[in-house]
Amino acid sequence: MAAPKLSPILGVVIVNFRGAADTIECLESLLRCPLQMKIVVVENGSGDDSVARLRGWAAGTVSSVAESAELAGFSTPPMAKPIAMAEVTTDAIGKGPIAPLSMIVSPDNLGFAGGNNLGLRHLRADPRLTAFWLLNNDTVVTPESPGALLIRMLATPRVGMCGTVVRHYWEPSRLQALNGSSFNLWTGMGRSLGGEEPATMTYSPQDVADATDYVLGASLAVSRGFLDAVGPMAEAYFLYFEEADWAWRNRRLGSDRFEIAFAHGATVFHKAGSSIGSSSARSARSPFSEYWLARSRLKFIWRFARLLWPWHWALCWALVLRRLIRRKPAHANAIARAALGLKP
């Protein structure tokens, strides 16, 4: 007798690092969506009161607050409490039934990739999940977004990665990106597709998908087949370039590589880098962000375009000089340490 056909549902991974209020607002928006989902929050070694606050939110003793009055309708009024939230220890990941909402508490900060990989390991144990959405904790989603994302992935032959429309949380009339970025190996920089344009701009969804070299990590979905063939997100970077690394590993599959899709019917509002100072504006980046951006760029180039590595190492020193000219010695020192392979 043939096995019964399983109805596909969506898995969602949210990594929390010292951002419980953001995570709670994100969860409130997700739980309003009609699509069936399995959601896992990875508490990534915050070392603060995040675990207690997330537990309190589920129990109904910690309030959800929408930071933007303009977007409050996506996360308020609060969902009825208590909400069942299973707590999973790191040695029980992927074992037993996967609850609709789970929290994994990691004792250590595993970085962006490591935190997401914990959540993916857990959710992949549910055979009904055909797609996995990595969603930044500082986002809010529209009710139709999960469904539009899953429909696009199911409709795309050999889909691997899929993104969404991402708009700025604080300026929702502007785009952060359509799907993701194009990437220039010579500069080592991505260019956000549609970035900073009005959200009302016209575009061809297929042209956007074709122009996408990698999907923005704030709203990045991958298929089960992609994970099986390409593997988990690379953890060597700690921050930045993880999504580009994933896309370039997929490219190495040649004719067997997976497609990049674009769910233009899904919209995510993103606060963008609030916990680590990784603003899209170069002038607003923190030294911490500058260090990891330079360090990860060098790692990526070494892995995928090694002949260009000396050029990029020299570019780091040009950036050091530029920061010194702009009287930003802490930023210059951070980039220099990255170029020399020293710790932050």
N, C-alpha and C positions, 0 to 999 in steps of 0.2 A: 504494500500500500504506500502511495506517495505521501511524503511528509506534508502536513498542512502548511499553506503559505502564510508567512508571518507578515502582519501589517507593519510597515516601516515606521519608526518613530525617531525622533531627533535626540541626540545626546548633547548636553551643553556643559562646558568646563569654564568655571570662573575662578581665577587665582586671586586671592586676597593677600595683600601685604600692607599692613598698617592703614587700611582703608575701609574699615567696617561700615561706616556710614554710606560710602559709595556702593559697596557690595549690597547692602540692604536695599538701597534705592533701585539698583539693577534687578535684584530678585523680585521686588514688588512689581516691576514692569513685566518681567518674564512670566510671573504667575498669573497675570491677567490675559495671557495669550491663549487662544482656543486650542492650539495644536498640542497633542500629547508629547511630553518631553521627559527625559531623565536628566536632572540637573545635579552636578556635583560642584561644591565649593571646596577649593584647596586652600586651607589656611597655611600660608607659606612662611612659617617661622617668624611671624611678625614681632614676637616678644613684647606685645602690648596687651591691651584688653580685648583684642578682636574676637577671640573665641567666646569670651563671656558675653560680649555684645551680640554676636550672631546667635548664640543660644537664647539670649534674652529676647531678641527679635522674634524667633520662632515660637517662644513661649508667650509672647504678647506683653512682655514687661519693658521692652526697649522700643521706642517709637521710630517709625520711618519718616524721614524728612526729605521732601523734594527741594533741592537747592535752587532750582529755577522755577519761578512761578509760571513762566510760559510753557514749561514742559511738565508741570505737576500732574496734569491729567493722565499721563502714562504710568504714574506710580502711586497715585492717591485717589480715593481714600485708602487706607491700609487694608490689606486682605484680612479676612477673619482669622483670628488666632484662637488656640494654638495651631501651628503648622507642624506636621510631623517631619522631623529632620534627623535622619539616621546618622550617627557618628561612626566613622570607619577608622580603625587604627591602621597604621602603615603596613602591618603584617597581615591584615585582612583585606587588602585591596583586591578587588576582582573576585572575591569569594562569597558565595551565597547569593541570594536574590539582590538585585540592584534596586534600591528604593527610588521613588520619584524625585526625592530631594535628599542629598547626602552631604556630609562635611567630612573631609579628610584633614586631620591636623598633623602637619609636618613639623617636627621639632626644629628643623633647619630651613633657612631660606635657600631654596634650590634654584633660584633664578626663574626667569620667565619660562624657559623651555622645561626645566625640571619640574616646576609646578604643574604646567600643562600636561606633561607626560604622566605624572601621577594620576591626574584625572582621567586621561585617556586609557590608561591601564585598567582603571576601575570600570569604566563604561564599556569597554570592548568585551567584557565578560557577558554582556547582554546581547544575544544573537539577533535580537530584533532591531538593534541600532544599525542603520546603514550609513549614517552621516553623523559627524561630530563637529560641533560649533565651539571654537575657542573664542570666548567673548571677554574683553577687558572688563574688570570690575567697575570701572568708572564710566560705564555706558548706561543708556536707557534705550529700550527698544519699543517700536510701535507694535500693536497687537497682531498685525498681519505678518510681521517680519519672519518669525520662525517658519510659518507655513509657506511663504513665498520662497524662502531659502531652500527648504526641502523639495518643493515642487521643481525648482530650477535644477537641483542636483539630480533628481530622478529623471528629468527630461533630457539631460545631457549625456550622450554616450561616453562611456569611459571617463566619467568626471573624476577629477582628482582634488583640486582646490576650488573654492568658490567664496567670493566676497559679497559685499552689500554696498549700498549707498551709505556713506558715513558723513554725517554733518556735525559741525561744532556744537557742543552742548550750550555754550555760553552765547554763541551767535548762530542759532539754528537756520538762519537764512543763507549761511555760507557752507560750502562743502569742505570737508577735510580731504575726502578722496572718493572717487567712483571706483570701487572694487579694490584698487591697490596702486601700484607704481610701475613705471618703466624704469629700467636700470642702465646706467652707463658704467661700463667696466673701467674706463679711463679715469673718471672722476671718483668712482666708488660711491656714487650717490644715486638715490632714487628720485624720480620726479612724480609726485602724486598726480594721478589722472583726475582732472577737474579740480584740483586743489585750489581753494580760496575763491572759486567761482561761485556765482549765485546758485542756490539750490534749484532755481527754476530754469537753469540752462537746459537747452535741448542737446541730445546726444543719441547716438546709435548704441544700444546695449551690446550688439555683436562687435562693433568697432572697439568698444571699451574692453571687452573680454579679450579680443585679439591683441590689444596693445598692452595688456597686463603681463609684466614679467614676474611679479609676485604679488600676492594678496596682502593687504594691510593686516597686520597681526592683531589689531584691536577687534576685528570682526572677520575671522578666518575659519571656514569650514573645510573639512577634508572627508573623503569617503573611506569606507573600510578597506576597499581594494587598494587605495593609495597608501594607507598605513601598512598594509601587508607587504606591498612591493617596495616602497621607499623607506619605510621604517619610521620611528618616532622623531620628534623634533630634536635637533642637535643641541646638546647641553654644554658644549665647549665654549659657547659665547657668553653665557650668563645674561647679557642684555644685548639687544639689537642684532639684526642680520639673521635671526633664526628663520624667519619666513622666507628670506631670499635663499638661504642655504637649502631649505626644503624644496624650493622651486628648482634650484640648479641640480640637486640630486635627482629630481624627476626628469630633467632634461637629459641626464646621462643615460636614461633608459632608451634613448633614441626613438625608434619607431614604436616602441612599447610604452612611451611616456603617456601620462594622463593629461586630460584637458583641463584648462582653467576656465571656469564659468563665472558668470556675473548675475547675481540675483537682484535685478534692478527694482523689483517690487518690495524689497526689504530695506528698511531705513533704521540706522542706529545713530544715536546722538552720543558723542564722545567728549569727555572733559579733557583728554589729551595730556598724559604725562604728569599729573598732579603730584604723584608720590615720589618721583625721582628727578623732577626738574627737567624733563625731556621735551621742552616746548618745541614746536615746529619752527619757531623763530630762533635763528642762531644766537641772537643777542641775549635771549632769555634762558639759554641752556646753563645748567649748573656745571661746576667742575666735575662732579661725579658722572654726569651724563656725557660730558666731553671725553672723559677717560674711556668709558666703555664703548662709545661710538668709534673712537679711533682704534681701540684695541680690537674690537670685533671686525672692523673694516679690514685690518691687516690679516686677521685670521681667515676671513672669507676669501680675500684675494689669494692668499697662500694656497687655499684648498682648490680654487677653481680657475685661477688665472695667474699661476706662479711666476710667469715671465714678467708680469707687471708689478710684482711685489716691490722691487727696488724703487720703482717710480712712486708707489704709494707710500713707501717709507720716507722718501724725500718730501712728499706732499705734507706729511705730518709735521716736519720741521718748518715748512712754509707756514703752516697753521700756527705753530708755536710763535713764530716771528710776528704774525698778524695779531695774535692775542696780546703780545707784549706791546706792540705799537698802540693797541687800543687800551692799554693800561689795565689788563686783566691777567696779572701774574699767576693767580691760582689756576685759571683756565689753561694758561701756557704750560704750567708745571704738570697739570693732569695729562695733557696731550704728550708731553715729553716722556713722562713715565710710561705711558702706553707704548710709545715707539721703542722704548728701551726694554720693554717686557717686564717692567717693575710693577709691584702691586700699587693699587690706588693710594 
